[in-house]
Amino acid sequence: MIRPSILVVAALFASTAHGADLDVPITEMAGDGQAATCSSATVVGLDPNGDGFLAVRTGPGSNHRKIDELHNGDVVYIFEGVGQWVGVTYGNIADGWPDSFGNNGPARRVRDSQKGWVHSNWLRGLAG
């Protein structure tokens, strides 16, 4: 017989292995197949003698749970913003790049497993 506590631990491991659920979903806006629906940026300016990381959170604000960390030089793809917070995807893009065939149609949630919200103070644009 499997104890309930083992099931809880297994469920927690499964959710973190495939990315945490976000409190505020990130939406990729509808495109026309001609223009990009996101932009790329790199993480810069983090103090290696300080925290040395940019917190990835479940929503736009420091009151949301921290789910990951980014470091100087990491590249992110920005999909939307709320104030100074931006919804990003990062990591292995081949695993979840949203619709490489043009993204026609209504806005939809980003499907990438590595996603979250970060403060834009530590991002510098690479391309639009």
Secondary structure, DSSP 8 states (H G I E B T S, - for coil): ---HHHHHHHHHHHHHHT----SS--EE----SSS-S-EEEEE----TTTT-SEEEESSSSTTS-EEEEE-TT-EEEEEEEETTEEEEEES-GGGT-S-TT---SS-EE---SSEEEEEGGGEEEEE-
